[in-house]
């Protein structure tokens, strides 16, 4: 039988010691039997690829040039296969193409896995291959569209594609089907369904079901349901957890390099956004940056698109509020398997070592959901006044240590830190959820901290990590309005707090008494404001109490 020419594509969007080590392991295992490329998503201009690694670059622009129709405007979710097709068009002479994402781990020699399928003449090898009837609740079934074919769900097939092998003929078919933009779909339904529809052969590495070769059941990965086996969507494994020999695991992250998504919500932020982004890009710990704009009316969008085109940008058509916009960032992190989310106000700058210090803190403490740095003023000469006010009551031990100039702890616990700069673990987001939409602006962080504590997680800050909050440059609103708006928002957070279980009606009647007292003093502004607060609190009573139970 003629030997098939095979190429291995190791896919990543970043370079670090773990990525290099895993690439070299694959290359050394196959020796000269297969070519091994680093399929690199080049998000930055200056990337140093070490000697001995063969890179192949792609980016959003090069993928757009393929003229395929993605299901979203970004590569993830759903369009990961475009990069493999781009490589195929440039290197069409291989018989088989292995695609391996950087967080796939094999606990044996890679050559053993590859050679086990050398004699298998299949167009597509992958994991968790199932028909619609086997997993009808899977999210991406309805993303599938094939030209003018009205394909019923019963004929659709899904796979799980962190690692797969695909034939030259299959890639040629996919290219012909996708070009022109008349077909599209998430790659995990599009690839197996199209190949099956046109009579090509698809096979599962292991697991169970009709697509597994007899004798290969559970051989190269354990299935144990859709998200409990060795090949799963999330949560991540760490290398010390992957122990069963000759098994595929996904996702496997290294202890040394957790992945962080930095989320910045902007609204008319032209005065601060350059400083904020520059500080993140100059950080000693690199993160993926996602900017979510709440329909800015100034030059914020222009600055982002012209000076930071490499940064992922979500443009909302209206201002949906600070919390709801950050929820989009939380969902992005969950969908893309990030380990942490760094929430950064548009008027905050991070010190160069801040992110690394907070990550190091998370690595040795347990049961924390949120860590924050010291919040300094924009010029760095003093503690931010609001931050100082919160920790004065919430972390008195730190204030004592600060006065004595004797910092004794790397992390100090507290019940609340404002969300100007938070590092939030993905486990916290899964357990607590997102910000409550009851809060449009301000108060959402108070409510979130209450829920973090209710869910059994801790909140803290490191005095060795620093960020600079330039709130002193903000336009000051009407102070009387601000005071009563703040009172209204904090009343909601107070009434909703599941740790307190406050009597709702009694609390509102107390505010009504304040309104009457103001009227008797002929203070009409305070009377109207307190009466309005009481009225609004009564009108949202059911919603607040419902959310108290749900959260």
C-alpha positions in Angstrom: 0.0 0.0 0.0 1.4 3.4 -1.0 2.5 5.5 2.0 0.3 8.6 2.5 1.9 12.0 2.8 0.8 13.6 6.1 1.2 17.1 7.6 0.6 18.0 11.3 -0.7 21.5 12.1 -0.2 22.6 15.7 -2.6 25.6 16.1 -2.0 28.4 18.5 -2.4 32.2 19.0 0.5 32.7 21.4 4.0 31.5 22.1 5.3 30.5 25.5 7.5 27.7 26.9 4.7 25.3 27.2 3.6 25.8 23.6 7.2 25.3 22.4 7.7 22.2 24.5 4.5 20.6 23.2 5.3 21.4 19.6 8.8 19.9 19.9 7.4 16.8 21.5 5.2 16.2 18.5 8.0 16.9 16.1 10.5 14.6 17.9 7.9 11.9 18.1 7.2 11.7 14.3 10.8 12.5 13.4 11.0 12.8 9.6 7.8 10.9 8.8 5.6 14.0 8.8 6.0 17.7 8.4 5.0 19.7 11.5 3.9 23.3 11.1 3.0 25.8 13.8 -0.3 27.2 12.5 -0.1 30.6 14.1 -2.9 33.1 14.5 -0.8 36.3 14.2 -2.6 38.9 16.3 0.5 41.0 16.8 3.1 42.3 14.4 6.3 41.4 16.3 6.3 37.7 17.3 9.5 35.9 17.9 9.3 32.3 16.6 12.2 30.2 18.1 14.6 28.5 15.7 13.5 25.0 14.7 9.8 25.8 14.6 8.2 26.1 11.2 5.5 28.7 11.3 2.5 29.2 9.0 0.7 32.5 9.7 -3.0 33.4 9.3 -5.0 36.4 10.6 -8.5 37.8 10.2 -7.5 39.5 6.9 -6.1 36.4 5.3 -9.1 34.4 6.3 -11.5 37.1 5.0 -9.7 36.7 1.6 -10.9 33.1 1.4 -14.4 34.6 0.7 -16.1 32.1 3.1 -19.1 33.1 5.2 -18.4 32.9 9.0 -21.2 32.4 11.5 -19.8 35.3 13.6 -17.4 38.2 12.8 -14.6 36.6 14.8 -12.8 33.3 14.2 -14.1 31.9 17.4 -16.7 30.6 17.7 -17.2 28.3 14.8 -14.7 29.3 12.0 -11.6 27.5 13.2 -11.5 25.4 10.1 -10.9 28.4 7.8 -7.2 28.4 8.8 -6.7 24.7 7.9 -8.4 25.4 4.5 -6.1 28.4 4.0 -3.1 26.1 4.6 -4.5 23.5 2.3 -4.9 26.0 -0.5 -1.2 26.9 -0.1 0.0 23.3 0.4 -2.4 21.1 -1.5 -0.1 18.1 -2.0 -0.5 16.3 1.4 -2.9 13.3 1.6 -3.9 13.9 5.2 -3.9 17.0 7.5 -3.8 16.7 11.2 -5.2 19.8 13.1 -4.2 19.9 16.8 -5.1 22.8 19.0 -2.4 24.0 21.5 -4.4 22.8 24.6 -4.7 19.2 23.4 -2.5 16.8 25.3 -1.6 13.2 24.6 -0.2 11.1 27.4 1.8 8.7 25.1 4.0 9.1 22.1 2.3 11.1 19.5 3.6 8.8 16.8 1.6 5.9 18.4 -1.6 7.9 17.9 -0.9 8.9 14.3 0.4 5.5 13.2 -2.7 3.8 14.7 -4.8 5.4 11.9 -2.3 5.2 9.0 -4.1 2.2 7.6 -7.5 3.7 8.1 -8.7 5.2 4.8 -11.1 7.8 6.4 -11.8 11.3 5.2 -12.4 12.6 8.7 -11.2 11.4 12.1 -12.5 13.3 15.2 -14.0 12.7 18.7 -17.6 12.7 20.1 -19.2 12.1 16.6 -22.9 11.9 17.1 -26.2 12.4 15.2 -28.8 14.9 16.1 -30.9 12.3 17.9 -28.0 11.5 20.2 -27.6 15.1 21.4 -30.6 17.2 20.3 -29.9 20.0 22.8 -26.5 20.8 21.4 -26.3 24.6 20.8 -24.9 24.8 17.2 -27.2 22.5 15.2 -29.1 25.5 13.7 -26.0 27.3 12.5 -25.8 24.8 9.6 -26.7 26.0 6.1 -25.9 24.1 2.9 -26.5 26.1 -0.3 -30.2 25.5 -1.3 -30.4 22.1 0.4 -33.1 21.9 3.1 -31.3 19.3 5.2 -33.4 18.0 8.1 -31.8 17.9 11.6 -32.1 14.1 11.5 -29.4 14.0 8.8 -27.0 16.3 10.7 -23.9 15.0 12.5 -21.7 16.8 15.1 -18.1 16.2 16.2 -15.7 17.7 18.8 -12.7 19.1 16.9 -9.8 20.2 19.1 -7.9 17.5 17.3 -8.8 15.9 14.0 -7.4 14.4 10.8 -8.9 15.4 7.4 -8.2 14.2 3.9 -7.1 16.2 0.9 -10.4 15.2 -0.8 -12.5 16.3 2.1 -10.7 19.7 2.2 -11.2 20.2 -1.5 -14.9 19.4 -1.0 -15.2 21.9 1.9 -13.5 24.6 0.0 -15.8 24.2 -3.0 -18.8 24.2 -0.7 -17.8 27.2 1.3 -16.5 29.5 -1.5 -18.9 32.1 -2.6 -20.5 32.4 0.8 -23.6 30.3 0.1 -22.9 27.7 2.8 -21.9 28.1 6.4 -22.1 26.7 9.9 -20.1 26.0 13.0 -17.2 23.7 12.0 -18.2 21.0 14.5 -21.5 20.5 12.6 -20.5 21.7 9.2 -17.5 19.4 8.5 -19.0 16.0 9.5 -22.5 16.8 8.1 -21.2 18.0 4.7 -18.8 15.1 4.4 -21.4 12.6 5.3 -24.0 14.2 3.0 -21.6 13.7 0.0 -20.7 10.1 0.9 -17.3 10.6 2.6 -16.1 8.4 5.4 -16.0 9.7 9.0 -14.6 7.8 12.0 -14.4 8.5 15.7 -11.0 8.1 17.6 -12.7 6.3 20.4 -15.6 6.9 22.8 -18.8 5.0 21.9 -21.3 4.8 19.0 -21.7 3.9 15.4 -18.7 5.9 14.2 -16.1 4.0 16.4 -14.1 1.2 14.8 -14.8 -2.1 16.7 -12.0 -2.5 19.2 -11.3 1.2 19.5 -14.1 1.9 22.1 -12.7 4.3 24.7 -9.2 3.6 23.4 -7.8 7.1 22.7 -10.1 9.1 24.9 -12.7 8.4 27.6 -16.2 9.7 26.8 -18.2 9.5 30.1 -20.9 11.9 28.8 -20.5 15.1 26.8 -18.4 17.0 29.3 -16.9 14.6 31.8 -14.5 12.6 29.8 -10.9 13.2 28.8 -11.9 15.2 25.7 -14.3 17.9 26.9 -15.1 21.5 26.3 -14.5 22.7 29.9 -13.3 22.9 32.6 -9.6 22.7 31.9 -7.2 20.1 33.1 -3.8 20.8 34.4 -0.9 18.6 33.4 -0.6 16.9 36.8 -4.3 15.7 36.4 -3.8 13.8 33.1 -2.5 10.5 34.2 -4.1 7.7 32.1 -1.6 6.5 29.5 -2.1 6.9 25.7 -5.2 9.1 26.1 -6.1 12.4 24.6 -7.1 15.2 26.9 -8.6 18.6 26.3 -8.3 21.4 27.4 -5.0 21.1 29.2 -3.5 24.3 30.5 -0.1 24.7 32.1 0.2 26.0 35.7 2.7 28.6 34.5 0.6 30.4 32.0 -3.2 30.8 32.7 -5.0 32.6 29.9 -6.5 35.9 30.8 -9.1 38.0 28.9 -8.9 41.7 29.6 -12.3 43.3 29.2 -12.7 47.1 28.9 -16.1 48.7 28.6 -15.9 52.1 26.9 -18.3 55.0 26.8 -17.0 58.3 25.5 -13.5 57.3 26.6 -11.4 59.2 24.2 -9.4 60.9 27.0 -8.3 57.6 28.7 -8.5 54.7 26.3 -5.0 55.1 24.8 -3.4 55.2 28.2 -5.4 52.2 29.4 -4.6 50.0 26.3 -0.9 51.0 26.3 -0.5 49.9 29.9 -2.1 46.5 29.1 0.1 46.0 26.1 3.2 46.9 28.0 2.3 44.6 30.9 4.9 41.8 31.6 2.0 39.3 31.4 0.2 39.4 28.1 -3.5 39.1 27.8 -6.1 38.9 25.1 -7.9 42.3 25.0 -11.6 42.7 24.4 -13.1 46.2 24.2 -16.9 46.5 24.4 -18.2 50.0 23.4 -21.5 51.2 24.7 -22.3 53.5 21.7 -19.8 56.2 22.4 -20.6 59.6 20.8 -17.0 60.8 20.8 -13.9 59.6 18.9 -13.4 56.4 21.0 -14.4 54.0 18.2 -12.2 55.9 15.7 -9.2 55.6 18.0 -9.8 51.9 18.5 -10.2 51.1 14.8 -7.3 53.2 13.5 -4.7 52.8 16.3 -5.7 49.4 17.8 -7.1 47.4 14.9 -5.6 44.1 16.3 -7.8 44.4 19.4 -11.1 42.6 19.4 -14.0 45.1 19.5 -17.7 44.7 20.2 -19.8 47.7 19.2 -23.1 48.0 21.0 -25.8 50.0 19.1 -26.9 51.5 22.4 -25.6 52.0 25.9 -26.6 48.8 27.7 -24.8 49.8 31.0 -21.6 48.8 32.6 -22.7 45.5 34.1 -24.5 44.2 31.0 -21.6 45.1 28.7 -19.1 43.3 31.0 -21.4 40.3 30.9 -20.6 40.0 27.2 -17.0 39.8 28.2 -17.8 37.1 30.7 -19.6 35.1 28.1 -16.7 35.5 25.6 -14.3 34.2 28.3 -16.5 31.2 29.0 -16.9 30.4 25.3 -13.2 30.6 24.7 -11.9 28.7 27.7 -10.1 31.6 29.4 -8.9 31.0 33.0 -9.4 34.5 34.3 -11.2 37.8 33.3 -9.5 41.1 34.0 -12.1 43.8 34.2 -10.5 47.2 33.6 -12.2 50.6 33.7 -11.4 52.8 30.7 -9.8 55.3 33.0 -7.5 52.8 34.6 -3.8 52.1 33.9 -2.2 48.9 35.1 1.4 48.8 36.5 3.7 46.6 34.5 3.9 43.7 37.0 0.3 44.0 38.3 -1.3 41.1 36.3 1.6 38.7 37.1 1.4 39.5 40.8 -2.3 38.8 40.9 -1.9 35.5 39.0 0.8 34.5 41.4 -1.5 35.3 44.3 -4.3 33.1 42.8 -1.8 30.2 42.5 -1.1 29.9 46.2 -4.4 31.0 47.9 -7.6 29.0 47.7 -11.3 29.8 47.5 -10.9 33.3 46.2 -13.2 34.6 43.4 -11.9 38.2 42.9 -8.5 39.7 43.5 -7.7 43.4 42.9 -4.6 45.5 43.1 -4.1 48.7 45.2 -6.2 51.4 43.5 -4.0 54.5 43.3 -4.9 58.0 42.0 -4.1 58.8 38.4 -0.7 60.4 39.4 0.1 57.5 41.7 0.8 59.7 44.7 -2.0 58.4 46.9 -4.6 55.7 47.4 -7.8 56.4 45.3 -10.2 58.0 47.8 -13.1 55.6 47.1 -10.8 52.6 47.4 -9.4 53.9 50.7 -13.0 54.4 52.0 -14.0 50.8 51.2 -10.9 49.1 52.7 -10.9 51.4 55.8 -14.0 49.6 57.0 -13.5 46.3 55.0 -9.8 45.6 55.7 -8.8 47.5 58.9 -5.8 45.2 59.4 -4.3 46.5 56.1 -4.8 50.1 57.2 -3.0 49.3 60.5 -0.1 47.7 58.6 0.0 50.6 56.2 0.3 53.1 59.0 3.0 51.1 60.7 4.7 50.6 57.3 4.8 46.9 57.9 2.9 45.0 55.2 2.5 41.5 56.6 0.3 39.7 54.0 0.4 39.2 50.3 -3.4 39.2 50.1 -5.8 41.0 52.4 -9.4 39.9 52.5 -12.4 42.3 52.4 -16.1 42.2 51.6 -16.1 44.7 48.8 -13.8 46.3 46.2 -15.1 48.5 43.5 -14.9 47.0 40.0 -12.6 49.6 38.5 -10.0 46.8 38.3 -10.9 43.1 39.1 -9.2 39.8 38.3 -12.0 37.3 38.4 -11.5 33.5 38.1 -13.5 31.7 35.6 -14.7 29.4 38.4 -16.2 32.4 40.1 -18.0 33.5 36.9 -19.4 30.0 36.5 -20.6 29.8 40.1 -21.9 33.4 40.6 -22.9 34.3 37.0 -22.8 37.8 35.6 -23.8 41.2 36.8 -27.5 41.7 37.5 -29.3 43.8 34.9 -31.2 45.6 37.6 -28.1 47.8 37.9 -27.4 50.0 34.9 -24.5 52.0 36.3 -23.0 51.8 39.8 -24.1 49.4 42.4 -23.6 46.3 40.2 -20.2 45.7 41.8 -21.7 45.9 45.3 -24.3 43.4 44.4 -21.8 41.1 42.7 -19.5 41.1 45.7 -22.5 40.2 47.9 -23.2 37.2 45.7 -19.6 36.1 45.6 -19.6 35.9 49.4 -23.0 34.2 49.4 -21.6 31.5 47.0 -18.8 30.8 49.5 -15.9 32.6 47.7 -13.6 35.3 49.1 -12.6 38.7 47.8 -9.2 40.3 48.4 -6.4 42.6 47.2 -2.7 42.5 47.0 -0.7 45.5 48.2 2.1 44.4 45.9 0.0 45.0 42.8 -0.9 48.5 41.7 -3.2 50.2 39.2 -3.9 53.9 38.6 -7.4 55.2 38.5 -7.7 58.6 36.9 -11.2 59.3 38.2 -10.2 62.9 39.1 -10.4 63.8 35.4 -14.1 62.9 35.1 -16.8 65.5 34.6 -18.6 65.9 38.0 -22.4 65.6 37.7 -25.0 67.3 39.8 -24.0 66.4 43.3 -27.5 66.3 44.7 -28.8 64.1 41.9 -25.7 61.9 42.3 -26.3 61.5 46.0 -29.9 60.3 45.6 -29.2 58.1 42.6 -26.4 56.5 44.6 -28.8 56.0 47.5 -31.4 54.4 45.2 -28.9 52.0 43.7 -27.4 51.0 47.0 -30.9 50.4 48.4 -31.5 47.9 45.6 -28.1 46.2 46.4 -29.0 46.2 50.1 -32.5 44.8 49.6 -31.2 42.2 47.2 -28.3 41.0 49.4 -28.9 37.3 50.0 -26.6 37.5 53.1 -28.9 39.9 55.0 -32.5 38.9 54.1 -33.8 42.4 54.9 -37.6 43.0 55.4 -38.4 44.8 52.1 -41.5 46.6 53.1 -40.0 47.9 56.4 -37.0 49.3 54.5 -39.2 51.2 52.0 -41.4 52.6 54.7 -38.3 53.9 56.5 -37.5 55.9 53.3 -41.0 57.2 53.1 -40.6 58.4 56.7 -37.5 60.3 55.6 -39.5 61.9 52.8 -42.3 63.0 55.2 -39.6 64.4 57.5 -38.1 66.4 54.7 -41.5 67.8 53.8 -42.1 68.9 57.3 -38.8 70.7 57.2 -39.9 72.3 53.9 -37.0 70.6 52.1 -38.9 69.9 48.8 -35.9 68.5 46.9 -35.2 65.9 49.6 -38.9 65.1 49.9 -39.3 64.5 46.1 -36.1 62.5 45.9 -36.9 60.2 48.9 -40.5 59.7 47.7 -39.3 58.8 44.2 -36.8 56.3 45.7 -39.6 54.7 47.8 -42.0 54.6 44.8 -39.4 53.0 42.5 -38.4 50.4 45.1 -42.1 49.4 45.5 -42.4 49.1 41.7 -39.5 46.7 41.4 -40.2 44.8 44.6 -41.1 41.4 42.9 -38.1 41.6 40.6 -35.6 42.4 43.5 -36.9 39.6 45.7 -36.9 37.1 42.8 -33.3 38.0 42.0 -32.4 37.7 45.7 -33.6 34.1 45.6 -32.0 33.3 42.2 -28.6 34.7 43.1 
